[in-house]
Amino acid sequence: MSIEVLPISQPEWTPLTHPDARRVASRGLLRLDHLALAMLRFEPHGTIHAHHADFDIEVICLEGEGFTSIGTEQAALRAGERVRWPASISHRLWTTENPMVTLMVEHLKTR
């Protein structure tokens, strides 16, 4: 048996470049046909714009706290909590005074 050790897709934190994303950096960890993993790091007053995806996404808060929305509903999200964003429904993450780090688990072939 041979152990294959591979690099992650985006080893460094990279600022999000979408014009409506502010104070957020991402770090891609893994991309397979059915699954993608990435981390998002929010500074205080960071935000990603409201958008939807064609697949379900699990958002796991690893550190800090912030907020999430799904459609018109909003909720706080704290370290040790997770939320599932259903496919095709608008969602968003943001912070106020505190930073936050999340793990994004994209289920790429759910539909």
N, C-alpha and C positions, 0 to 999 in steps of 0.2 A: 504494500500500500504506500502511496505517496501523498503527503499532505500538501494541498494547494492553498497557499496564502495569497490573497488578492487585495489590491488596494481598494479603498472605498471610492465612490464616484466623485465626491467633492470634499477633499480632506480639510479645506480651509473654510472659515465663515466668509460668506459673500453677501454683501448688501442686496436686498431685493431691488430690482430696477423698475418695477411697475410704477407709473407716475402717482398712483394713489396709495402706494405702500410707503410708510415712513418709519424710520428707526427700527427696522427689522432686517436681520441677516439670516441666511439659510445655510445648511450644511447637508448635502445629499449623502446618504449612507449606503443605500442599496436600491437597485432597480432590476426587477425580474419581469417576466411576462405578466404575472398576476399580482405583483406586489411591489410597492415602492416605499422606502423609509427615508425620512428626512427630519432634521431638527430645525426649528425656528427659534431664534433668540430675539426677544422684544426688549428694547430699552424702555424706560418710562415714557409714556405718551407715544408708544409705538402702535402701528395699525397695519393690517392688510385690508385691502378693499373688499367690499361685498362682491361675491362671485359664486358661481356654481361649478360643479364638476360632473362628469358623466359616470362617476363611480362613488361608492361609499368611502368615507374617510373617518378613521378614528383619530382623535386628538387627545394626547395624553400630556397633562401638565406635569413636568418633571421638577420644575423649580419656580418659585414666585407665585404670582397670581395676576389674573387679568379677566377678560370678559369674552364671551362668545355670543353669536346670534345665529339662529337658524330661521329663515323666513323673517317673520316680524317679532319672534320671541327672543329675549335676551336672558343670559344667566352669567353669574360669576363662575370662574374656573380657577381652582387652586391646586397647588402641588399635591399629588396623590389622587387627583380626580381625572376623569376622562369623559369625553362626549363623542357621540357618533353623528357625523354629518351625512344625512342620506343623499344619494345621488340626485342630481337635477334640482336641488333646492338651494337657494342663495344662503351663503354662510360667511362669517367674518370672525376675526380675532382682533383684540386690541388690549392695551394696558392704559392705566391712568398713572398714578405715582410710582408704582412698583414695576420692576422688570419681570420677565417670565421666559422660561424655556419650555418648548413643547416638542414632543415626538409625534410626527405625522405618519400615520400608517394608511397608505392608499391601497384599497382593494380594487385593482385595476380591471378585473374581469368579473364584476358583479352583475352586469346586465348583458 
